[in-house]
Amino acid sequence: MSEQNVLAEEEMNAFLTVLQKRFEKHTERHPDIQWGDVERKLNAHPEKTAVLYRMEETGGEPDVVLYEEEADDFIFYDCVKESPKGRRSVCYDREALEARKKYKPETSAVDLAGEIGITILTEQEYHFLQETGDYDKKTSSWVKTPDDIRSKGGALFCDRRYGRVFTYHNGAESYYAARGFRGSLRL
């Protein structure tokens, strides 16, 4: 990747092929969206394609899940079956990371999402994602936590068990090898 946060032409072409194959394999996620429309937007916004590439590098397998006509935005979510491997073992945010006295994780979900350039899924977005498939059957994912919960030291995470999607709470400073986070990007 170059200093301007865009992919080199060869990387871009190879990555577009990866995205296209995933798009075509999972039409259930975007039944009314055409790849050519997505590809035109990706080519017009190389800086956002580079963000999708970082999502891919951390194990997210990004794919289009929505198109918002008014804004003319395609919305990508991490669609990997289990929480992205390159984003696990993180506490919720910087405040939680700094509050840990020992055994600190390397970073937090909020910090890593910012580095990648994505937004952590909300609880509602997570539930929408689960309508497109079965995700996090063995792992869990932090979701954007409302301020009133976060101000009391907590954070929310979700997973799918027993054929249902559950939302739970934990101390924001906690972290587990099987908990990461999923993100989204508007293009």
Secondary structure as UniProt FT lines:
FT   TURN            3..4
FT   HELIX           9..25
FT   HELIX           27..29
FT   TURN            31..32
FT   HELIX           35..44
FT   HELIX           46..57
FT   TURN            58..59
FT   STRAND          62..68
FT   TURN            69..72
FT   STRAND          73..78
FT   HELIX           85..87
FT   HELIX           94..99
FT   HELIX           109..116
FT   STRAND          119..120
FT   HELIX           123..130
FT   TURN            131..132
FT   STRAND          140..143
FT   HELIX           147..150
FT   TURN            151..153
FT   STRAND          154..161
FT   TURN            162..163
FT   STRAND          164..171
FT   TURN            172..173
FT   TURN            177..178
FT   STRAND          179..181
FT   STRAND          183..186
//
